[in-house]
Amino acid sequence: MRLLSFVVLIVGLSIQAVGQEFIIIDKENNPISNVAAFNETNTKSSLSNNDGIINLSRFMIDDLIVFQHPNYQIKKIKKSEIESFIVMNVAITFLDIVELNETKNTNNIKNTAEKKIYISSKEIKELNPTTTADLLEKKGGVSVQKSQLGGGSPNIRGFEANKILLMLDGVRLNNAIYRSGHLQNLITIDENMLDDVEIIFGPSSVLYGSDALGGTINMRTRSLYFQNKPSWSGGVQSSYHSAYGGVKSSVFTEFSSKAYSTITSFSVKRFGDLEMGHWRPHGHNEWGLVHHYINENDDIICNPNPEIQKGTHYSQYDIFNKMIFKIFDNLRLTSNIQYSTSSNIPRFDKLNDNDTPCLIDENGICSTAEHLKFHSYYYGPQNRLFSSLKLTGFDYYFDKSEIIFGYQNTKESRHKWYLTDFLDYLEDSNDYDSPTRQYETVNAYSINTNFRKGSIYLGSETIYNDVKSTAENNGENIWGFGDTRYPPEGSSLFSSAYYINILQRLSHKIQIEGGIRYTFSHIQGAYPDSMNRPIPEIEGLNLSLKNNIISGNIKFLYYPSDSWKISAVTSRGFHAPNIDDMLKVFKKGDIITLPNINLNPEYSLSQEFSITKKLSPSFTIYGVGFYTQLTNAIIKCPTLVNRAPEGEEPLWASMIEYDDEMVYTYSNQNSVNIIDVYGGTIGFNATVYGFELNGDFNITRGEIRTDVWEPVAHIPPNFGKLEIIKKIKKIKGRLLLLYSAEKKVEDFDTAGIDNLDETPLLGLSEESGDEIWAGLPSWYTLSLSIGYELSKSVGFNFGVENIMDAHYKTFASGISAPGRNFIFSAQYNF
């Protein structure tokens, strides 16, 4: 014991000599890790490491610092009175754990007005998701759309794609070609290396600018810490998923020292063809079945098991490295490099177009084999390079200051070949239309600054996106070298924004917060002056658009008593149109989307009100209501392209011939009508006889203010979850029920974004011959997972998802969800 005391004393004195670091110990001189330190207003915080060392350089000399740990009594002391050690006494009764996150201490879930969902690294491991999109779906509160197995587009409060902001380690992921329909980029984030995920609902923070209409998904990768004694650690984990014969594995190593720490990881995912559920409670026995597919030898095959969705397999690879350097005691430098790539990802929602049951004639030949629309349709490898350099300082001028330099390189490609063109190729290899191949590259540069002084936050964000779009010749093209998705001569987006946010605690019961943000954006792009296949409104089009935008919010938080929490948030958000909104040429089904250079930003005025009531120490209920008013909403509408002499009706006013068929012409336009999106969430958290229960139910509605009711795109049906968790010693079980109500035909949008044609087909209209769709049936799934910690280093997990083996599709999805899925996983840490 004397030796331990002597060692602790020497270490403590050496730390004090270096800077403002101290050791937190108990009465036996044992260092205490994970002690949270914060000031009285919760605007500054720090956390002790495994050696009990805590850095207090961000606190002023006269600050009263509160030290808290669930196993020790709270200690309050002025910084000026702290000597070498901070001694804490063991608590007689356990205290409620205060959830603190160093970068979000004032945005603590319990102490914020807006609705948030927080997912910790521990919960990420327990949920054992296949992708980051799958993680959000399992957590609940967010609807996720999938067009293919290699996808996942989150929907928050009826907003999706470029109306939701994705942030990673303080850097914006949304770029100039994030589209408005369904966006699959979230899967390129390796969920194995996430420290936490925070979902912020609504445009409730001025820290984030354009695109955060529905909300913000803020992801943070693994944090690094310094240790006095150099040490190595690492781990490996692997899982098997039976519904698609998939294997997911990752390995990481970590090194920590007094002034330098680093972590490196590598992950691989290999997923086979997905098998859908066999039990069909909706009664549509043919819905989603895959009758034909084209194999690697270009043969059209009758699928012997139509419940296996042929052409859904893909692979993905992720590399991650982060390093942190202690330049000075109050200055840190962090580098962050991530690279993700994949195999080709088949667009399954296209591959099954026009698929009908196999009909074998007397010669053993299938007469329906050539009904398929596409021979092939897939995304090429999705390549994402993310790099950032962050400088973090703590001094007397600012409690915390950050400067983040970011660079991202994103490469995407789209490839399609119509089956008729492929059959023409087989008949005459000198006279056919070859596949269409489009390639996009985005180089994104950014600089973010964030400063905090007490309860004042201010900063800036500057971004520049350079977009390159090319295509290969397919024999029938606009410009002679292929139909590019965006202007072939290049396009760009520049944005610069500045914000300030102030939080003020008026008393121990009342807290208010407000902020304002100014954003300037500039978009440029041009199309050629002449085309081989002219399309009106595009030839010679030149865009140079500048916008000046003000956004902001005000929040109110009130605690009438220890068991009540009441909050209100009023926000003004916006989405500045990007390259995809304004300059894209894109065909889907019988609709082609054309450019529109006259778009203006869309604005939202959002109001959120929430009440939380703690009925007992173990039972809490809550309710959240929201209303969003969209003006200048960017929606897809028919557009006239064929002009006629004055006084005459144009022929096919909104139709052109494209890809050998007549298609309707649409473009993104600012709605002249106001759009209302509103809804709410009710939920509870409880502990009953040692069982942890969590549940929520979500409702979203949308209306366009017109004389005749019109549906709004992206509005999900009612959905919710019920979760039961029980831990017995080293075993932890989780039972999860996910539910979604039906969505009726009349509630689907008319532009096809909600994918009504992916719902069950009832037949053809006798009058018009048009297809009659059923709308989306309701569904529910029941899943069970059991985790076992053999030791601190070794853990196992067994799970069964969709126990009932139900067949269903999630809202707007083009692929059937997995059937009964057995999951086995193991992890080892050292």
C-alpha angles and dihedrals in degrees: 000000000000089000091052091049091050093050093049090048093052093046091048094051092048091051092050090052091056100047147293098331123122138183122241112209140168126234090277090057092249114147115244119218128203095029109158117220122191141154125249094267095047091237096120128043144165138179132218118238130225091284092052091251116146129184114221099173093118092061121088118239093252096044117124104228123205117209116199137179127161092237098044138059117263113263125200122190138152115251090234089060097052115109127182096306139034110212119203128193124225112258120245090212127022118256128218109271112247109220106225128175116186094225095040106037094133090041093060110153092237094049104045131092098217125074114263138173118208124198117190126206089251092056091046089059093046094050089049096202124190093221138002089260089054088052092058092048092052093046091055132214091088129076116221125204123202129194092177140000090267094060149068127176114193119218119204118188093334095313125111146167111004090008089070122066120225116202127184122188091337095311126111114243096187109102138183095278099047099130132222099233116059122332124203101184095107092079090067089073111091106233090197091071098046118116092192145335124221120194112199113194120221131357089300102137131063088202085081123050134184120022098025093112096122095026147281129276104206114192127187125192126219116311122229128218136192124240129191092226116054112243141174126215137163147149148207130214135179136179138188124212116197100197090072103013086247130166124198120187137169138176131192140180127199132193125191131185139156096279106010136047134170142177129197128186140177125197133184131189124190115182127181129204112312121243116213126216120281100209110085109193090166090067097231101126097182099042113123097357116145110220101169138027137170115238130212090274091057092250119144105233131194104233109240090203109035091187090069107083101224115209099033100104122114143152133223135193128197132188123188134181130171128177131184127195128194100220094172131351090269099032129075132183118201127187121195125189125176130173127184130179136164144191119258108301113215117225094229093181087065100039092063095050111132091002111158134177117285116262112193117201128208090276092057093251122133110236094198097050094102095052091091113109099213134042089196137355121172148137114249118231110312105227119191124177116186123183133166140169116206127192113197124188138181118196144131093276094057131012086221134359130185135188116185123189112195138187126180131180117194124184123188134168137185125206129186136165122185114229092231090056090049091051089049087054091054090052097044120005090193097057115046143095111258124216120291112241123187126184129194129186125185123190108194123191123186144173120195126185125188126180130181127193113172106303095345121098124185137162150128143243125206121181137175124189123191113195125199119187125184138163139192122243113266099177093254107062142139103231103025095256101063140290105289119204092225133021108308091215092062136260137214144196127208126185135173124184139176129194143181127192129185127195120193129183105206093185139337087281104041132055128172130187134183140172145172133207132195119202131186119191134181126189126190133181142137141200125213120272093236135034136190089224105031119211117192117246093024108067110101092356113165125188130197111155128171126190133187113198136182121199134167149144145216124209133195125196123185132180108194088181140343090279100047133070123180123180141171132191129191115189141173112206135171147192116215109209113254134200093279092052095050111027110029126122108200136158123205120172108314094340128088120195115217131193123271117191093185097075120130129198117280118229134205129202106198133188124189128183126181139178127194122189125189102208092182137346088275103036128063129169128189142181131197126190126186139183125190125188114200120201124185086012112189106234135161112254138165114272130200114238105161114074124206135198114276112284094016131102114245118242110248090351094190102026135087135173112256129163090001095304139084112257134183116249118233134168138183109266138175108254114237087206127074115246120214120204117180142154145119151228131234120190148151142209120203144161115213122177090336094312117121112217125192128174142161140176122204130201126186128177133179133193136177112218101238136124089254117049114250126187121239120228123243096027106141123210118254111290140172149155142229120203130188119190128185129178123195112180105296096354124086123184129192127192113192129190118190120189137185128182124222124273115217124224094248090057094061118098120250097231093067098246092125090052100231087174089067091065123087116298112230098185141271128309112252091215104044104013090233120145117262115217128200100214123234115316121222119255144179135193133199120208134180130197130180123193125194125193106206089181140332087281104039129055138165134197132195123186144169116203122195092013092185090055090230122180115228145133124225117235115299092355124145096201130063114247121250118282122221104338124194114202126195121181139168134185136190126192128188 
